[in-house]
């Protein structure tokens, strides 16, 4: 259904179309920007806490949070650069 009109004009979602589907793709990219950093921190904290419990340490969760934040920033930069390149 969504690909019925994309073959006619060449402005499908992959090319950053200007229609309603293109706007939804832009909104999805913005949602990725808003979710990437908190999700990375939470996942890093959960993995670090699990490792803390199993290895009987108390510092690995902090490292997990930092690594998750770094991964979140990388994802934000990738998404933002992809969005800037599309125009």
C-alpha positions in Angstrom: 0.0 0.0 0.0 2.7 2.5 1.0 4.7 1.8 -2.1 1.9 2.3 -4.6 2.7 5.9 -5.3 6.5 5.8 -4.8 7.2 4.3 -8.2 5.5 7.1 -10.1 7.3 10.1 -8.7 10.5 8.7 -7.3 10.0 10.5 -4.0 9.4 7.5 -1.7 10.3 7.3 1.9 13.8 6.1 1.2 14.5 9.2 -0.8 13.0 11.6 1.7 9.6 12.2 0.0 7.7 15.4 0.6 4.3 13.8 1.2 2.7 12.6 4.4 4.9 9.5 4.4 8.0 11.7 4.2 6.8 13.7 7.2 6.3 10.5 9.2 9.9 9.4 8.4 11.1 12.8 9.6 9.1 12.4 12.8 10.5 8.9 13.4 14.0 10.3 13.1 13.3 13.0 15.7 11.8 10.3 18.0 15.1 8.3 17.6 17.0 11.4 18.7 14.9 11.8 21.8 15.1 8.1 22.8 18.7 7.2 22.0 20.5 8.7 25.0 18.1 7.6 27.8 17.8 4.1 26.3 21.5 3.8 26.0 22.0 4.8 29.6 19.3 2.5 30.9 20.6 -0.5 29.0 24.1 0.2 30.1 23.0 0.5 33.7 21.0 -2.8 33.5 23.9 -4.7 32.0 26.4 -3.1 34.5 24.1 -4.0 37.4 23.8 -7.5 36.2 27.6 -7.8 35.9 28.0 -6.2 39.4 25.8 -8.8 41.0 27.5 -11.7 39.2 31.1 -10.5 39.6 30.6 -9.1 43.1 31.8 -5.6 42.2 30.2 -2.2 42.7 31.7 -0.1 39.9 30.7 -1.8 36.7 27.2 -0.3 36.6 28.8 3.2 36.5 31.0 2.1 33.6 27.9 0.7 31.9 26.0 4.0 32.2 29.0 5.8 30.7 29.3 3.3 27.8 25.5 3.5 27.3 25.7 7.3 27.2 28.5 7.2 24.7 26.6 4.7 22.5 23.5 7.0 22.8 25.6 10.0 21.6 27.0 8.0 18.7 23.4 7.1 17.7 22.3 10.7 18.0 25.2 11.9 15.8 24.5 9.2 13.2 20.8 10.0 13.0 21.4 13.8 12.9 24.0 13.5 10.2 21.7 11.3 8.1 18.9 13.8 8.6 21.2 16.8 7.6 22.4 14.9 4.5 18.8 14.4 3.3 18.0 18.0 3.6 
